[in-house]
Amino acid sequence: MSSDSDDGTIKVPASTEDSDFEGPETDMYVLCHGHGKAAERRVAFEGIHTGRRFLCCAEKEGKNCGLVEWIDPSWPTTLENALSKLWSIYEQSKMDRNEECLMHSFTVHDLTQEKKKLQASYEKLVEDVNALMDAQEQRAVIERKDAETTKLQEKYDTLKNITAAQGTVIRNMKLKLAEEKKNLQIHIDELKKTVEESNVKLEGIKAIIN
């Protein structure tokens, strides 16, 4: 049994190595049609043919000559159905895993962007604090030079109250930003753990198939 590809060449079934595959003694003398080379021994590893031994054209480059000769007969219908089901589950699992990885990538990207925004906000707050401290120091110099000026004293007191209030706001924002940063990191770690668990499940399905 063989299948043709779009360019008219014979498609050799996907296969896996099997060091125990010796085949009937007569297979030693099977030659491919177009190249005259000894046929290559393989074991199918796809669909309902999984595990069946076959001979195929040994040509590695260019078009194969169309030799695909099965050594083992077709499997019983019940086994073919079971193999078909297992491969269907495997392919669906691969699709689900790819889709899940893609969604996780989008989520991680969004969280990373949000983290950058929070970091930028934090840095802006630090700049504002430094500016306020500089302003406070300048006001202190002015106050020492003209302590007797009531209007200047009132402005200084107002600035001091504003600075204290803003300092409280900034401290609260720092605590909030630190908590949000921690939660973002936890979320990212959980997503990575989910991807790793998906990989473990996929390896389990591969192990069942093998």
Beta strands, then each sheet from edge to edge (+ up, - down):
strand 1: 3-4
strand 2: 10-11
strand 3: 15-16
strand 4: 40-44
strand 5: 53-56
strand 6: 68-70
sheet 1: 1+ 2-
sheet 2: 3+ 4- 5+ 6-
end
